[in-house]
Amino acid sequence: HVQLVESGGGSVQAGGSLRLACKVTDDPTSKYYMDDTYSMGWFRQAPGKEREGVAAIDSDGSARYADSVKGRFTISRDITKNTLHLQMDNLKPEDTAMYYCAADALDLTILNPLYPVGFSGQGTQVTVS
C-alpha cells in the first residue's frame, strides 16, 4: 500500500518562499508497489480550476517544469530516503492552490491533467497574498 504524505504548505506574501516535502511509504510485498523507477512530481489545483502539473522528476534526476513556474520552482528527489521536495521561490498570488505529491510510471502523466496519476497524496495548501 503506497502512501504519499505532503507537508510544508502555508501562507506567504508575494515574493516569498516555501519548501514542500513529500514522504513516500510503501510495502514491497503489496500488489500496488511503487519501485524506484517511478517518476515523482507535484500538481496543484485551485478552486474552480482544473488540475495543473507543476513539476516532475524521473528516476535518473531529469526534471520538467510547467512554463508558469520555470525559474522559480525547483524539484528534487532523494530515492534513498523516499522523499521529494519542491522549493518555491518568488511566489505569486496565482500560485495559490492545493499542492499534491504524485507518483507514476511516466513523468508526463503527472504533468498532463488529462491522465490520472498512479499515486497521489492528500495535498497541502499554499496561499500567496
Secondary structure, 3 states (H helix, E strand, C coil): CCEEEEECCEEECCCCCEEEEEEEECCCCCCCCCCCCCEEEEEEECCCCCCEEEEEECCCCCEEECCCCCCCEEEEEEHHHCEEEEEECCCCHHHCEEEEEEEECCHHHHHCCCCCCCEECCCEEEEEC
